[in-house]
Structure formats: C-alpha cells, structure tokens
C-alpha cells in the first residue's frame, strides 16, 4: 500500500503528502495550487504557506496532528482502522475524507469525490447508541476525524433526517452528549446553547444549535460552520485552521492549547498571525471580550479558528465551543490565555482588554471602541434573551454572566465621539470579523 496521500482543496489537487517516516512526514505543493493561488498564499495553511520548497517535516507533523482527535477518541479511531495513533499520515488515510475544514486526503491517484451512495436515515435509538459508544470508548465508529476531547459524533443532515457521514457525504453537524445529571457540569450543553445564541445576537457568530433527546440521551446538536448548504441541497466544505495549528503547537499534549507562563499560545501571537493573513485583529479582541464576559474558560487555541476561502481571502471563524463555566468554578479561575499579563478571570478588567489590544498594534481608540461596543451588545442581548427558552440554564448561571458583564461594562470607558462629518454605517461588518466579510456572503 502506498504511503502517499493526495491533498485536495476546493476542487484543486494542492499537495502530495509522504509519510514513510511517521515522525517526519513531507509535503510538496503542486503546480496547480501555485497557479491558482500563488506563492505564499495561506489558503491551505497559514503555518505552511504555498511554496516551491517543502516545509520542514516537524511543522508538517504538528499541522497534521491538528487535524486529528485528541485523547481517547484518537486511540479508539486508530484502533478501529488498525493504525498507529501517532502516525498521522496512516490515520488520515483512513479518515481524511471528512476532516475539520475542507481538505480531502485520499490515497495517491484516487479521486477526491466518491460515487454517490444511498444511506438510510438513522433512528433515535441508533443515534443514542452512537452517543453511548462515543461516551464509553472515546469515539463512535465513523469515517470523520473530529478534533477535541469531548464525547461527540458527527452526522449529516438530509431532507428526511440524519445519516452517517460517508465518503461522498460530509458531516454537517456535531452532536455532543450532555454530562450526567448530578454532575457539576450537567448543564454544559444548556449553557453552550445559550452562549451561542448570545454570540449570534452580538454579531460574533452564525453557529446555530439545538437541544435534542435521542432515545433518552440529552445532547446538543451544533451546525458545523465549516459546512454550508450548496445550491443543489448538498453540503459545501469551507476550509478552516485552528490557531493551535496556525502557531505550530504540538497538541498531542492537550495542555499545549492553553497558555502557561510566557510560552505559546498567546493572544498577541495569534493576533500577529491574523495580521499576516490580512484579518483585522479587532475581531479577535471582540471575541476575547465576549469569552471573558460569559465566563468561557475554554477559549484556548483550538477553539479559535481562521477561515480560508476559495478566493484566497481569510476571516476569523465565528464563535464556537463557547459556554458558561464560572457559575460552577467561581470567579477565581484562569482564562485560557493571558490578557495584559493577567489570567485570573475575576481580576481582568475592560482596561486590561484594551491594553491587550494595544499590544497587538491596535490604537487606544480602536481597542476601547471594540471592547465597549462588544460589552454593550452583550448587555443588550442578555436583556432581550428569552430565558424561558433555556430552562436548563439556572438562575446562578445567568446571574454569574450578568454580574461579570455589568462589572466589565462599568470599568469600560465609553469612546469619545468622533468629530467631523459622520461616516455612513457599513451595511455589514468589515472583512475578517466572525459575523461579516467573506463568510456571511457565501
């Protein structure tokens, strides 16, 4: 069996991947990729821009690892495919047709698009069984490589129901099982559903979710933001790269996606990489303000991503994997990454958020306006949200978020009104923001 894989993106054969030595895979971009997007384009990866030279194997290795699940899920799927979990090329030979983003990895010479096959709708009992399998074993038996540690499955939604993803049918939704009743985080799916609604109301996301019960198993169903409906009813992939990949972090150690001391990841370094891709870092500052305000302790480098569009432009991905956490843990908990040198969420102020933005080369005015506007929108969203539509979110959770937003807003200085002729308000947010730009026009 060949060790080579062809890498396809947006209908173009972009690279050949060679993995005879698992720890040192090599990647060579094709002339087709260079002709379509040009030298130094980050359309495949901001870490590995298009080049006539092969990138260093250690960088290729950590980037590939970023496409794979973590922990028990990775071990389980590797066992099912009879491959070494530490051999990313072998793993992607088995699971590379449905990864995070739009890359399709197939055996060298194989077509990237499989023949269409019929698939029966799954019953609630069958979906419940898949969730049980994922909870018990770390992952359910399926063709999709889903990053992350939580017990989850991937499904494809059709006009008639839910089906398993297949070589010709990419997944469209992620389904995550609720924690057991009585556990400290039993309401995590409920607060995630609420937080995603708040993000949409704040203009920071387009990700939709719903709470469902499958044969007695409570779960949250989240629409993948890297899949959009096609004109013919199919699902179209949108490429994305998380910022742990963008920074070249080795996340085989799950703790590497959090900042510890002065080591990467850091918001400042993420902002610098966004600038290289032409993304306005105010989008990252708004997202960071939101994550802090709602008490989302999991805003780590794998939960912040960049979209790479077919025309070679880039944008910050919408808010995802956000939830309320601090009503369980209290306020003295660490944020995933430092803000102006601080990590204790109870000590970080609006002024610290502004200072963090200024360290990214934003002006004081740009930072202050971004932070204040985000907090104002969040306060308005909290005030207008129908809490009765979220019965699983308790009063303590709402109170915790409300008090933090109030505290941050009170410490935020309203920006000085600009003088001179007023500029018309743009019809949509600028390119590079989670809600606006290229993503929402597609």
N, C-alpha and C positions, 0 to 999 in steps of 0.2 A: 504493500500500500504506500502511495506517495506521501511524503511528509509535507508537501507543498499545498498551500491554500491560495485560492484566488480571492481577492477582496473587491467587492463591488459596492458602488455608492451612486445613487441617483441614475442608474442605468449605465454607468461607466465602469469598466474594469480599471480600478485605480491602483492596485498593488498586487505583488506576489509575495506571500509570506512563507518563509522556510524555517522549519523547526527541528532539524536533526539533533541539535543540542538544546534540550528544553530550556535551560537557563540562559541561552544566548540565541533567541530567535532573530532572524534577519528579515528586513522589509525593504523591498525595492519598488518604487513608484513607476507606473507605466507612462509611456509617451502620450497615451490617451488622456491620462489625468493631467499631465503637464500642459497639453494642448488646450484642454477645456478650461482649466482654472489658473494656470501659470505658476511660475516658481514662487515659493514662499507662501502660497495660499494655505490657510489653516482649515480648509473645508473638511478634510479628513480628521485632522487633529491639530489643535493649537500647539501641542507639545512636539508633534512631528510634522512640521510644515512640508509641503511638497518640495522635493529636491531631486537633483540628478544623482546625488550621493546617498548611500544607505545610512540611515540614522544609527546611532550606537545601539548595539543589542540590549544593554541594560535599560535604555529608555524604551525600547520596543517592548521589553518584557513587562515593565511596570504598567505601560499603557494597555497591553493585552490583559493583564491581571485585573485592570479596572473594568473590563467587560464581563468578568466572571462573578458569580455569587461569592459570598463570604461564609466562613464557618461551616456549620453542619450541612447547609444547603449545597455548598461546593463539593464536600466529601460525598454526599448522597448521590448527586448527579454524576460525579465522576465514577462512582461505583456502578451505577446503572449502565454507563457507557463503557465500562471496563477500561478506563484510562486513569493515568496518574493525575490526581488533583493539582499537582504542582507542574503539570505540563500544559501550559495554556493553549498551545497550538493543537494538541491532541483533543483537548476539551472543546475547542471551538470547531474542530472537525465534526463533532457530534452535535453541537448546539449553536453553531454560528449562523444559522438561517434566521434566527429570531433573537436578536440581542437588543440591548439598550441602544437607542438611536436607529440609524438607517443602514449601518453596514451589514452586508450579507457576505458571509465567509463560507466558501464551498471548496471541495476538492479541486485541485488544479485541472482545468479543462471542462469542469461540469457547468451546466447552465445555471445562472443565478436565479431564474424563475422556474419553479417546478410546475408540472402539469396540474391543472385544477382537479381537485378530488371532492367528492361529496362527503359530508360529515353529519352524523345525526346530532340533533340537539341533546344537550346534557339535561338530565333531570335534576331536581333539587337534591335528591338523595346522592346522585353521582358527584355533584359539586361539593356537597357536605363531606363525602368520602375523600375527595381530593384535599380538602382543607384539613381533615383529620390526618391524612398521610403526611402533609407538609408540616403539621404541628408535631407529629410523632417522630418523623425521620429527618426533618430539616428542609425537605423539598418533596413535592409530588413528582411522579414520573411524567415528564412532558419535554417538549423539544426546546423550550425557551430558557435562555440564560438571563435570570433576573438578579440584579445586584442587590446587596443589602443583607441584613441579618434576620429580619422579621419573618415569621412563618407566613408565606403568601403563595398564591398560584396566579398564573396568567390565563386569561380566557379571551376568546374572540367573540364579539357580539355580531349577530346576524339579524336579518329582518324578522326571524322567527324565534330567536332565543340565544342561548350560549352554546359554543362549541369549543372543542380543544383547538389550540393553535396547531398548524401543520406547515409543511414546507411551502405551501402555496398560500397560506392564510396566516399572516402575522397576528399576534395578540393585540387586542385593543384596550383591555382593562386589566388592572391588577386587583386581586381580591385578597384582603388581609383579615385573618381571623381575630376576633375580639379576645382579649385576655379573659381568663376565668372570672366568674362572679366571685366577689370576696377578695380578689387580689387587689393590691394597691392601685394598679393601673387598669382596672376593669373598664374604665370609661375612655380609654385611649382612642378607640375608633370614633366615639361620640365627639370628643374634643377635636379630633382631626377633621371630621366632617364640618364642625362649626368653624374651625380656623380656616379651612379652605373657602368657606363662604365669605368670611371676613376679608380674606385676601382678594377675592374677586370684587367685593364691594369697594376695596381700597385701590383698585386698578393695578394690583400686583400679580394677577394671575387669571388664567382661564380654565384651570383644572376643576372639573366637576366630579362630584362624588355622591353616593347614596348609601344608606344603611339597609342591609338586606339580611334576611334569615334564610339559610339553606338547610332544610331538614333539621331545624333546631339549633344550627350554629350561626351565631351572630357574626356579621362581617361588614367591613366597609369595602365598597366597590369604587375604585378610582379610575377615571378615564385617563389613559396614557396621553400625556401632552406631546409625546413624540410619534403619535399616530393621529392622522386627521382623515376625515371622510373624503374619498375620491368622488369624482363626478359620476362614476358608474356604480356607486354603492360599495366599492372596495375600500380597503384601508391603505392610506399612503403613509410611508415612513418619513419622518423628519429626523435628520441627524442631530445628535447631541453628544456632549462630552462633559463629564462632571469635572469639577475643579480639582479634585484629587488627581485625576488623570492629567489635567492641564498643567499641574505643578510637578508631575512626575513622581508622585508619592507611592511608595510600596505599601499598599493597604492589605497585604496578606496578614499584617498585624492590624486588627480593626482599630486599635487606638491611634494609628497614624493619621486618621482623618480628623482628629481633634488637635488643637494647638496645645502644646505643653512647653512652657517656657518660651524661649526665643526661636524654637525650631518651627519649620513649616508644618502645617499650613498657617497662613496669616491672611487676614482680610486685606492688608496692604499689598501683599504679593499677588493675591487674586486680582485686586484692582489693577495692578500694573499689567497683568496678562490680558485683562479685558481691554485696556487701552491699546495694546499691540493689535488686538483684533478689531479695533475701531468701535468698541462698545463704550458708551457713556457710563462711567463708574457711579453716577448718581443713582442708577438703577440698583446697584449693589448696596448703596447706602440706604435707600428706601427699604429694600428687603431686610437688611440687617436691623433697621429701626423696628420694622414690623415683628421680626422674630423675637427681638428682645422684649417688645411690649406685650406680646401674647404669652411670653414665658416658654418659648420653644427652646429647650436645651439641646436639641439635636440638629442645630443649624451648622453641621460640620461640612467638610469639603466635599463629601459625596452627595450632600443634599443641596448643593448649589451647582447649577449646570449652565452650559452655554449651548445655544442652538447654532448649527452650521447649515445655512440654507443653500439650495441648489445654485443660486446665482453668485455664491462665494461670500455673501454678507453674513454677519453674525449678530446674535442678540442674546441677552440674558434670558434664561429659561424662566417660565412662570414659577411662582411659589409652589412647592410640593413638599410632601412629608413634613408638614407643619402641624403642631398640636399644642394644647395647653399642658404644661407639666408641673408648674411650680405650686399648684394647689396641693400637690402630694408631697413635694420635697421642701416646701418653704422658699423663702427668698434668697437665702444664703447658699446658692448653688452656682457652679461655674457655667458660664456661657461657653459655647463650643470653641470660640476663638476670641482672642483679646480685643477689647475696644479701648483705644488710647491707653494701652498697658494694663487695663483692668479686666478681671474675669468674673468677679462676684456680681451676679445679676442685680442684687439689691443695692449695689453701690454705683452702678453705671448710670450716669445722668444724660440728659439731652446734650449738655455741653460736651460730654465725652464723645458722644456720637458725632458731633460737629468737628471736634478735634481729630477724630479718626478720619473723617472725610477729608479734612485739610491735609493730613499726612499723605493722601493719595494725589495731591496736586490740585484738588478742588479748591476754589476760593472760599473764604469765610461765608460770603453771601450764598454761594451755591450750596454749601453744606447746610447752613442754617435753614434755608428755604426748603431743602429736601426733607430734613428731619421734621421741621414744624408741619409741613404740609402732610406728610405721612401720618403723623400723630393726630392731626385734625381729622383726616379722612377716617382713621381707625376709630376715633371717638364717635364720629357721626355714625359709622357702621354699627358700632356696639349699641348706640342708642336706638337705631331703627331695626335691629335684628329681632325677628320673632322668636323669642326664647322658647315659646311653646312648641316650635317646630324642632327643638333639640331637647327632648325630655331626658336624654341620658346625660346631659351636662348639668351638673349640680350647681346650686347657688354658690358654693365655695369657689368653684372654678370660675364662674362669671365674676364674682367679687374680686378674685385674685387678679384677673386680667384688667378689670375696670380700675382698680386701685393703681396698678402699675402704669396704665395709660394716663391716668389723672396726674400721677407723680411726675412722669416724664414730660407731659404737656406743661405742667406748672413750671418746670425748670427750663422750658424751651423759650427762647426769646423770639417773639414774632419778628419776621424780617421787616426791615424798613421799607415802606412803599417806594417804588421806583418813581423818579420824577421824569418829566418829559412826556412826549406823545406815547399813549398807551399802545402796546402791540396787540394785534388780534390774537385771541386764544386759538392754538392749533386744533385742528379737527380731531387729531389723535395724538397719543404720546409720541415722543421722539423715538427714532430708531434706536434699538439697543435696550429698551425698557421691557420688563416682563410682559406688560399688557399690550404694548404698542409695537410699532415698527413692522418689520417683515413678517413676524409670526402671526399677527392678527389679520393680515391682509391675505393670508393663504387659506 
